[in-house]
Amino acid sequence: ISSMVVAVGLTIAAAGFTGHYVLQAMKYMETQVKQVFQSLTKSAISGGYYRVLQPIKEK
């Protein structure tokens, strides 16, 4: 039973460290992701791709 408790504790610790580093990476990537989305929306609107999102009218 004690080995099981140790294994669970190590798993929780590993998950905590992983979550910490993932959050740090997300903070770093946030500005880059925002820039990519802004450039994509600008190019989509200027290129006319916004019409794809409009429903097709039936005849």
mmCIF file of the N, C-alpha and C atoms, coordinates in Angstrom:
data_MODEL
# 
_entry.id   MODEL 
# 
loop_
_atom_site.group_PDB 
_atom_site.id 
_atom_site.type_symbol 
_atom_site.label_atom_id 
_atom_site.label_alt_id 
_atom_site.label_comp_id 
_atom_site.label_asym_id 
_atom_site.label_entity_id 
_atom_site.label_seq_id 
_atom_site.pdbx_PDB_ins_code 
_atom_site.Cartn_x 
_atom_site.Cartn_y 
_atom_site.Cartn_z 
_atom_site.occupancy 
_atom_site.B_iso_or_equiv 
_atom_site.pdbx_formal_charge 
_atom_site.auth_seq_id 
_atom_site.auth_comp_id 
_atom_site.auth_asym_id 
_atom_site.auth_atom_id 
_atom_site.pdbx_PDB_model_num 
ATOM 1   N N  . ILE A 1 1  ? 0.831   -1.191 0.000   1.00 0.00 ? 1  ILE A N  1 
ATOM 2   C CA . ILE A 1 1  ? 0.000   0.000  0.000   1.00 0.00 ? 1  ILE A CA 1 
ATOM 3   C C  . ILE A 1 1  ? 0.874   1.253  0.000   1.00 0.00 ? 1  ILE A C  1 
ATOM 4   N N  . SER A 1 2  ? 1.973   1.226  0.738   1.00 0.00 ? 2  SER A N  1 
ATOM 5   C CA . SER A 1 2  ? 2.824   2.420  0.806   1.00 0.00 ? 2  SER A CA 1 
ATOM 6   C C  . SER A 1 2  ? 3.480   2.721  -0.538  1.00 0.00 ? 2  SER A C  1 
ATOM 7   N N  . SER A 1 3  ? 3.803   1.661  -1.299  1.00 0.00 ? 3  SER A N  1 
ATOM 8   C CA . SER A 1 3  ? 4.387   1.912  -2.621  1.00 0.00 ? 3  SER A CA 1 
ATOM 9   C C  . SER A 1 3  ? 3.360   2.550  -3.553  1.00 0.00 ? 3  SER A C  1 
ATOM 10  N N  . MET A 1 4  ? 2.104   2.190  -3.360  1.00 0.00 ? 4  MET A N  1 
ATOM 11  C CA . MET A 1 4  ? 1.041   2.790  -4.167  1.00 0.00 ? 4  MET A CA 1 
ATOM 12  C C  . MET A 1 4  ? 0.896   4.273  -3.838  1.00 0.00 ? 4  MET A C  1 
ATOM 13  N N  . VAL A 1 5  ? 0.987   4.618  -2.574  1.00 0.00 ? 5  VAL A N  1 
ATOM 14  C CA . VAL A 1 5  ? 0.885   6.016  -2.151  1.00 0.00 ? 5  VAL A CA 1 
ATOM 15  C C  . VAL A 1 5  ? 2.052   6.817  -2.717  1.00 0.00 ? 5  VAL A C  1 
ATOM 16  N N  . VAL A 1 6  ? 3.248   6.232  -2.711  1.00 0.00 ? 6  VAL A N  1 
ATOM 17  C CA . VAL A 1 6  ? 4.423   6.905  -3.271  1.00 0.00 ? 6  VAL A CA 1 
ATOM 18  C C  . VAL A 1 6  ? 4.248   7.107  -4.771  1.00 0.00 ? 6  VAL A C  1 
ATOM 19  N N  . ALA A 1 7  ? 3.737   6.087  -5.471  1.00 0.00 ? 7  ALA A N  1 
ATOM 20  C CA . ALA A 1 7  ? 3.527   6.201  -6.915  1.00 0.00 ? 7  ALA A CA 1 
ATOM 21  C C  . ALA A 1 7  ? 2.506   7.292  -7.233  1.00 0.00 ? 7  ALA A C  1 
ATOM 22  N N  . VAL A 1 8  ? 1.436   7.346  -6.466  1.00 0.00 ? 8  VAL A N  1 
ATOM 23  C CA . VAL A 1 8  ? 0.418   8.383  -6.678  1.00 0.00 ? 8  VAL A CA 1 
ATOM 24  C C  . VAL A 1 8  ? 1.011   9.763  -6.408  1.00 0.00 ? 8  VAL A C  1 
ATOM 25  N N  . GLY A 1 9  ? 1.812   9.880  -5.362  1.00 0.00 ? 9  GLY A N  1 
ATOM 26  C CA . GLY A 1 9  ? 2.443   11.164 -5.046  1.00 0.00 ? 9  GLY A CA 1 
ATOM 27  C C  . GLY A 1 9  ? 3.385   11.623 -6.139  1.00 0.00 ? 9  GLY A C  1 
ATOM 28  N N  . LEU A 1 10 ? 4.181   10.694 -6.664  1.00 0.00 ? 10 LEU A N  1 
ATOM 29  C CA . LEU A 1 10 ? 5.095   11.046 -7.757  1.00 0.00 ? 10 LEU A CA 1 
ATOM 30  C C  . LEU A 1 10 ? 4.333   11.433 -9.024  1.00 0.00 ? 10 LEU A C  1 
ATOM 31  N N  . THR A 1 11 ? 3.229   10.749 -9.276  1.00 0.00 ? 11 THR A N  1 
ATOM 32  C CA . THR A 1 11 ? 2.411   11.086 -10.448 1.00 0.00 ? 11 THR A CA 1 
ATOM 33  C C  . THR A 1 11 ? 1.823   12.486 -10.313 1.00 0.00 ? 11 THR A C  1 
ATOM 34  N N  . ILE A 1 12 ? 1.333   12.813 -9.134  1.00 0.00 ? 12 ILE A N  1 
ATOM 35  C CA . ILE A 1 12 ? 0.771   14.151 -8.904  1.00 0.00 ? 12 ILE A CA 1 
ATOM 36  C C  . ILE A 1 12 ? 1.854   15.217 -9.034  1.00 0.00 ? 12 ILE A C  1 
ATOM 37  N N  . ALA A 1 13 ? 3.043   14.925 -8.510  1.00 0.00 ? 13 ALA A N  1 
ATOM 38  C CA . ALA A 1 13 ? 4.145   15.884 -8.620  1.00 0.00 ? 13 ALA A CA 1 
ATOM 39  C C  . ALA A 1 13 ? 4.543   16.092 -10.078 1.00 0.00 ? 13 ALA A C  1 
ATOM 40  N N  . ALA A 1 14 ? 4.614   14.995 -10.839 1.00 0.00 ? 14 ALA A N  1 
ATOM 41  C CA . ALA A 1 14 ? 4.964   15.106 -12.258 1.00 0.00 ? 14 ALA A CA 1 
ATOM 42  C C  . ALA A 1 14 ? 3.911   15.916 -13.008 1.00 0.00 ? 14 ALA A C  1 
ATOM 43  N N  . ALA A 1 15 ? 2.643   15.686 -12.695 1.00 0.00 ? 15 ALA A N  1 
ATOM 44  C CA . ALA A 1 15 ? 1.574   16.446 -13.344 1.00 0.00 ? 15 ALA A CA 1 
ATOM 45  C C  . ALA A 1 15 ? 1.669   17.926 -12.988 1.00 0.00 ? 15 ALA A C  1 
ATOM 46  N N  . GLY A 1 16 ? 2.039   18.219 -11.756 1.00 0.00 ? 16 GLY A N  1 
ATOM 47  C CA . GLY A 1 16 ? 2.190   19.614 -11.342 1.00 0.00 ? 16 GLY A CA 1 
ATOM 48  C C  . GLY A 1 16 ? 3.312   20.312 -12.075 1.00 0.00 ? 16 GLY A C  1 
ATOM 49  N N  . PHE A 1 17 ? 4.463   19.644 -12.178 1.00 0.00 ? 17 PHE A N  1 
ATOM 50  C CA . PHE A 1 17 ? 5.586   20.239 -12.904 1.00 0.00 ? 17 PHE A CA 1 
ATOM 51  C C  . PHE A 1 17 ? 5.251   20.417 -14.381 1.00 0.00 ? 17 PHE A C  1 
ATOM 52  N N  . THR A 1 18 ? 4.595   19.415 -14.965 1.00 0.00 ? 18 THR A N  1 
ATOM 53  C CA . THR A 1 18 ? 4.217   19.514 -16.375 1.00 0.00 ? 18 THR A CA 1 
ATOM 54  C C  . THR A 1 18 ? 3.251   20.669 -16.592 1.00 0.00 ? 18 THR A C  1 
ATOM 55  N N  . GLY A 1 19 ? 2.258   20.790 -15.729 1.00 0.00 ? 19 GLY A N  1 
ATOM 56  C CA . GLY A 1 19 ? 1.298   21.886 -15.840 1.00 0.00 ? 19 GLY A CA 1 
ATOM 57  C C  . GLY A 1 19 ? 1.961   23.239 -15.708 1.00 0.00 ? 19 GLY A C  1 
ATOM 58  N N  . HIS A 1 20 ? 2.927   23.338 -14.817 1.00 0.00 ? 20 HIS A N  1 
ATOM 59  C CA . HIS A 1 20 ? 3.650   24.598 -14.630 1.00 0.00 ? 20 HIS A CA 1 
ATOM 60  C C  . HIS A 1 20 ? 4.370   24.999 -15.916 1.00 0.00 ? 20 HIS A C  1 
ATOM 61  N N  . TYR A 1 21 ? 5.077   24.060 -16.519 1.00 0.00 ? 21 TYR A N  1 
ATOM 62  C CA . TYR A 1 21 ? 5.823   24.385 -17.727 1.00 0.00 ? 21 TYR A CA 1 
ATOM 63  C C  . TYR A 1 21 ? 4.906   24.641 -18.920 1.00 0.00 ? 21 TYR A C  1 
ATOM 64  N N  . VAL A 1 22 ? 3.772   23.954 -18.960 1.00 0.00 ? 22 VAL A N  1 
ATOM 65  C CA . VAL A 1 22 ? 2.805   24.211 -20.034 1.00 0.00 ? 22 VAL A CA 1 
ATOM 66  C C  . VAL A 1 22 ? 2.249   25.624 -19.907 1.00 0.00 ? 22 VAL A C  1 
ATOM 67  N N  . LEU A 1 23 ? 1.919   26.044 -18.692 1.00 0.00 ? 23 LEU A N  1 
ATOM 68  C CA . LEU A 1 23 ? 1.408   27.403 -18.493 1.00 0.00 ? 23 LEU A CA 1 
ATOM 69  C C  . LEU A 1 23 ? 2.454   28.452 -18.854 1.00 0.00 ? 23 LEU A C  1 
ATOM 70  N N  . GLN A 1 24 ? 3.706   28.202 -18.527 1.00 0.00 ? 24 GLN A N  1 
ATOM 71  C CA . GLN A 1 24 ? 4.768   29.134 -18.892 1.00 0.00 ? 24 GLN A CA 1 
ATOM 72  C C  . GLN A 1 24 ? 4.888   29.237 -20.412 1.00 0.00 ? 24 GLN A C  1 
ATOM 73  N N  . ALA A 1 25 ? 4.808   28.094 -21.096 1.00 0.00 ? 25 ALA A N  1 
ATOM 74  C CA . ALA A 1 25 ? 4.901   28.097 -22.554 1.00 0.00 ? 25 ALA A CA 1 
ATOM 75  C C  . ALA A 1 25 ? 3.705   28.815 -23.172 1.00 0.00 ? 25 ALA A C  1 
ATOM 76  N N  . MET A 1 26 ? 2.523   28.648 -22.582 1.00 0.00 ? 26 MET A N  1 
ATOM 77  C CA . MET A 1 26 ? 1.338   29.311 -23.117 1.00 0.00 ? 26 MET A CA 1 
ATOM 78  C C  . MET A 1 26 ? 1.447   30.822 -22.971 1.00 0.00 ? 26 MET A C  1 
ATOM 79  N N  . LYS A 1 27 ? 1.994   31.295 -21.873 1.00 0.00 ? 27 LYS A N  1 
ATOM 80  C CA . LYS A 1 27 ? 2.173   32.737 -21.702 1.00 0.00 ? 27 LYS A CA 1 
ATOM 81  C C  . LYS A 1 27 ? 3.107   33.289 -22.767 1.00 0.00 ? 27 LYS A C  1 
ATOM 82  N N  . TYR A 1 28 ? 4.153   32.544 -23.077 1.00 0.00 ? 28 TYR A N  1 
ATOM 83  C CA . TYR A 1 28 ? 5.114   32.977 -24.089 1.00 0.00 ? 28 TYR A CA 1 
ATOM 84  C C  . TYR A 1 28 ? 4.483   32.958 -25.474 1.00 0.00 ? 28 TYR A C  1 
ATOM 85  N N  . MET A 1 29 ? 3.672   31.950 -25.759 1.00 0.00 ? 29 MET A N  1 
ATOM 86  C CA . MET A 1 29 ? 3.106   31.784 -27.092 1.00 0.00 ? 29 MET A CA 1 
ATOM 87  C C  . MET A 1 29 ? 1.871   32.654 -27.324 1.00 0.00 ? 29 MET A C  1 
ATOM 88  N N  . GLU A 1 30 ? 1.292   33.211 -26.273 1.00 0.00 ? 30 GLU A N  1 
ATOM 89  C CA . GLU A 1 30 ? 0.031   33.946 -26.398 1.00 0.00 ? 30 GLU A CA 1 
ATOM 90  C C  . GLU A 1 30 ? 0.138   35.107 -27.376 1.00 0.00 ? 30 GLU A C  1 
ATOM 91  N N  . THR A 1 31 ? 1.186   35.902 -27.280 1.00 0.00 ? 31 THR A N  1 
ATOM 92  C CA . THR A 1 31 ? 1.316   37.054 -28.169 1.00 0.00 ? 31 THR A CA 1 
ATOM 93  C C  . THR A 1 31 ? 1.535   36.607 -29.605 1.00 0.00 ? 31 THR A C  1 
ATOM 94  N N  . GLN A 1 32 ? 2.284   35.536 -29.800 1.00 0.00 ? 32 GLN A N  1 
ATOM 95  C CA . GLN A 1 32 ? 2.525   35.049 -31.154 1.00 0.00 ? 32 GLN A CA 1 
ATOM 96  C C  . GLN A 1 32 ? 1.245   34.507 -31.775 1.00 0.00 ? 32 GLN A C  1 
ATOM 97  N N  . VAL A 1 33 ? 0.444   33.792 -30.996 1.00 0.00 ? 33 VAL A N  1 
ATOM 98  C CA . VAL A 1 33 ? -0.810  33.247 -31.505 1.00 0.00 ? 33 VAL A CA 1 
ATOM 99  C C  . VAL A 1 33 ? -1.775  34.377 -31.854 1.00 0.00 ? 33 VAL A C  1 
ATOM 100 N N  . LYS A 1 34 ? -1.837  35.411 -31.034 1.00 0.00 ? 34 LYS A N  1 
ATOM 101 C CA . LYS A 1 34 ? -2.710  36.555 -31.328 1.00 0.00 ? 34 LYS A CA 1 
ATOM 102 C C  . LYS A 1 34 ? -2.307  37.225 -32.634 1.00 0.00 ? 34 LYS A C  1 
ATOM 103 N N  . GLN A 1 35 ? -1.006  37.371 -32.862 1.00 0.00 ? 35 GLN A N  1 
ATOM 104 C CA . GLN A 1 35 ? -0.539  37.996 -34.097 1.00 0.00 ? 35 GLN A CA 1 
ATOM 105 C C  . GLN A 1 35 ? -0.918  37.154 -35.306 1.00 0.00 ? 35 GLN A C  1 
ATOM 106 N N  . VAL A 1 36 ? -0.803  35.844 -35.186 1.00 0.00 ? 36 VAL A N  1 
ATOM 107 C CA . VAL A 1 36 ? -1.157  34.960 -36.304 1.00 0.00 ? 36 VAL A CA 1 
ATOM 108 C C  . VAL A 1 36 ? -2.640  35.071 -36.610 1.00 0.00 ? 36 VAL A C  1 
ATOM 109 N N  . PHE A 1 37 ? -3.499  35.050 -35.582 1.00 0.00 ? 37 PHE A N  1 
ATOM 110 C CA . PHE A 1 37 ? -4.934  35.159 -35.817 1.00 0.00 ? 37 PHE A CA 1 
ATOM 111 C C  . PHE A 1 37 ? -5.304  36.511 -36.421 1.00 0.00 ? 37 PHE A C  1 
ATOM 112 N N  . GLN A 1 38 ? -4.659  37.576 -35.975 1.00 0.00 ? 38 GLN A N  1 
ATOM 113 C CA . GLN A 1 38 ? -4.953  38.892 -36.535 1.00 0.00 ? 38 GLN A CA 1 
ATOM 114 C C  . GLN A 1 38 ? -4.559  38.946 -38.002 1.00 0.00 ? 38 GLN A C  1 
ATOM 115 N N  . SER A 1 39 ? -3.419  38.390 -38.352 1.00 0.00 ? 39 SER A N  1 
ATOM 116 C CA . SER A 1 39 ? -2.994  38.424 -39.749 1.00 0.00 ? 39 SER A CA 1 
ATOM 117 C C  . SER A 1 39 ? -3.890  37.537 -40.604 1.00 0.00 ? 39 SER A C  1 
ATOM 118 N N  . LEU A 1 40 ? -4.348  36.411 -40.051 1.00 0.00 ? 40 LEU A N  1 
ATOM 119 C CA . LEU A 1 40 ? -5.235  35.537 -40.814 1.00 0.00 ? 40 LEU A CA 1 
ATOM 120 C C  . LEU A 1 40 ? -6.584  36.196 -41.062 1.00 0.00 ? 40 LEU A C  1 
ATOM 121 N N  . THR A 1 41 ? -7.139  36.850 -40.053 1.00 0.00 ? 41 THR A N  1 
ATOM 122 C CA . THR A 1 41 ? -8.439  37.484 -40.252 1.00 0.00 ? 41 THR A CA 1 
ATOM 123 C C  . THR A 1 41 ? -8.326  38.658 -41.219 1.00 0.00 ? 41 THR A C  1 
ATOM 124 N N  . LYS A 1 42 ? -7.248  39.410 -41.153 1.00 0.00 ? 42 LYS A N  1 
ATOM 125 C CA . LYS A 1 42 ? -7.072  40.524 -42.084 1.00 0.00 ? 42 LYS A CA 1 
ATOM 126 C C  . LYS A 1 42 ? -6.946  40.017 -43.514 1.00 0.00 ? 42 LYS A C  1 
ATOM 127 N N  . SER A 1 43 ? -6.177  38.954 -43.729 1.00 0.00 ? 43 SER A N  1 
ATOM 128 C CA . SER A 1 43 ? -6.002  38.442 -45.085 1.00 0.00 ? 43 SER A CA 1 
ATOM 129 C C  . SER A 1 43 ? -7.277  37.779 -45.583 1.00 0.00 ? 43 SER A C  1 
ATOM 130 N N  . ALA A 1 44 ? -8.033  37.145 -44.696 1.00 0.00 ? 44 ALA A N  1 
ATOM 131 C CA . ALA A 1 44 ? -9.274  36.503 -45.111 1.00 0.00 ? 44 ALA A CA 1 
ATOM 132 C C  . ALA A 1 44 ? -10.307 37.540 -45.525 1.00 0.00 ? 44 ALA A C  1 
ATOM 133 N N  . ILE A 1 45 ? -10.412 38.634 -44.782 1.00 0.00 ? 45 ILE A N  1 
ATOM 134 C CA . ILE A 1 45 ? -11.391 39.667 -45.114 1.00 0.00 ? 45 ILE A CA 1 
ATOM 135 C C  . ILE A 1 45 ? -10.983 40.393 -46.389 1.00 0.00 ? 45 ILE A C  1 
ATOM 136 N N  . SER A 1 46 ? -9.717  40.693 -46.532 1.00 0.00 ? 46 SER A N  1 
ATOM 137 C CA . SER A 1 46 ? -9.285  41.417 -47.721 1.00 0.00 ? 46 SER A CA 1 
ATOM 138 C C  . SER A 1 46 ? -9.311  40.528 -48.953 1.00 0.00 ? 46 SER A C  1 
ATOM 139 N N  . GLY A 1 47 ? -9.182  39.218 -48.767 1.00 0.00 ? 47 GLY A N  1 
ATOM 140 C CA . GLY A 1 47 ? -9.172  38.309 -49.907 1.00 0.00 ? 47 GLY A CA 1 
ATOM 141 C C  . GLY A 1 47 ? -10.551 37.862 -50.328 1.00 0.00 ? 47 GLY A C  1 
ATOM 142 N N  . GLY A 1 48 ? -11.570 38.175 -49.567 1.00 0.00 ? 48 GLY A N  1 
ATOM 143 C CA . GLY A 1 48 ? -12.919 37.797 -49.933 1.00 0.00 ? 48 GLY A CA 1 
ATOM 144 C C  . GLY A 1 48 ? -13.333 36.431 -49.416 1.00 0.00 ? 48 GLY A C  1 
ATOM 145 N N  . TYR A 1 49 ? -12.554 35.814 -48.565 1.00 0.00 ? 49 TYR A N  1 
ATOM 146 C CA . TYR A 1 49 ? -12.891 34.491 -48.066 1.00 0.00 ? 49 TYR A CA 1 
ATOM 147 C C  . TYR A 1 49 ? -14.039 34.527 -47.066 1.00 0.00 ? 49 TYR A C  1 
ATOM 148 N N  . TYR A 1 50 ? -14.422 35.707 -46.627 1.00 0.00 ? 50 TYR A N  1 
ATOM 149 C CA . TYR A 1 50 ? -15.519 35.804 -45.674 1.00 0.00 ? 50 TYR A CA 1 
ATOM 150 C C  . TYR A 1 50 ? -16.827 35.338 -46.287 1.00 0.00 ? 50 TYR A C  1 
ATOM 151 N N  . ARG A 1 51 ? -16.927 35.317 -47.608 1.00 0.00 ? 51 ARG A N  1 
ATOM 152 C CA . ARG A 1 51 ? -18.156 34.880 -48.268 1.00 0.00 ? 51 ARG A CA 1 
ATOM 153 C C  . ARG A 1 51 ? -18.397 33.388 -48.062 1.00 0.00 ? 51 ARG A C  1 
ATOM 154 N N  . VAL A 1 52 ? -17.364 32.648 -47.763 1.00 0.00 ? 52 VAL A N  1 
ATOM 155 C CA . VAL A 1 52 ? -17.515 31.219 -47.535 1.00 0.00 ? 52 VAL A CA 1 
ATOM 156 C C  . VAL A 1 52 ? -18.391 30.969 -46.313 1.00 0.00 ? 52 VAL A C  1 
ATOM 157 N N  . LEU A 1 53 ? -18.379 31.874 -45.363 1.00 0.00 ? 53 LEU A N  1 
ATOM 158 C CA . LEU A 1 53 ? -19.137 31.691 -44.140 1.00 0.00 ? 53 LEU A CA 1 
ATOM 159 C C  . LEU A 1 53 ? -20.612 32.055 -44.294 1.00 0.00 ? 53 LEU A C  1 
ATOM 160 N N  . GLN A 1 54 ? -20.974 32.677 -45.406 1.00 0.00 ? 54 GLN A N  1 
ATOM 161 C CA . GLN A 1 54 ? -22.361 33.049 -45.613 1.00 0.00 ? 54 GLN A CA 1 
ATOM 162 C C  . GLN A 1 54 ? -23.140 31.843 -46.146 1.00 0.00 ? 54 GLN A C  1 
ATOM 163 N N  . PRO A 1 55 ? -24.402 31.698 -45.749 1.00 0.00 ? 55 PRO A N  1 
ATOM 164 C CA . PRO A 1 55 ? -25.194 30.560 -46.241 1.00 0.00 ? 55 PRO A CA 1 
ATOM 165 C C  . PRO A 1 55 ? -25.467 30.677 -47.740 1.00 0.00 ? 55 PRO A C  1 
ATOM 166 N N  . ILE A 1 56 ? -25.569 29.539 -48.374 1.00 0.00 ? 56 ILE A N  1 
ATOM 167 C CA . ILE A 1 56 ? -25.831 29.498 -49.818 1.00 0.00 ? 56 ILE A CA 1 
ATOM 168 C C  . ILE A 1 56 ? -27.336 29.669 -50.035 1.00 0.00 ? 56 ILE A C  1 
ATOM 169 N N  . LYS A 1 57 ? -27.688 30.584 -50.931 1.00 0.00 ? 57 LYS A N  1 
ATOM 170 C CA . LYS A 1 57 ? -29.099 30.820 -51.225 1.00 0.00 ? 57 LYS A CA 1 
ATOM 171 C C  . LYS A 1 57 ? -29.565 29.804 -52.263 1.00 0.00 ? 57 LYS A C  1 
ATOM 172 N N  . GLU A 1 58 ? -30.696 29.169 -51.977 1.00 0.00 ? 58 GLU A N  1 
ATOM 173 C CA . GLU A 1 58 ? -31.255 28.213 -52.928 1.00 0.00 ? 58 GLU A CA 1 
ATOM 174 C C  . GLU A 1 58 ? -32.109 28.956 -53.942 1.00 0.00 ? 58 GLU A C  1 
ATOM 175 N N  . LYS A 1 59 ? -32.143 28.436 -55.146 1.00 0.00 ? 59 LYS A N  1 
ATOM 176 C CA . LYS A 1 59 ? -32.908 29.080 -56.227 1.00 0.00 ? 59 LYS A CA 1 
ATOM 177 C C  . LYS A 1 59 ? -34.357 28.685 -56.182 1.00 0.00 ? 59 LYS A C  1 
# 
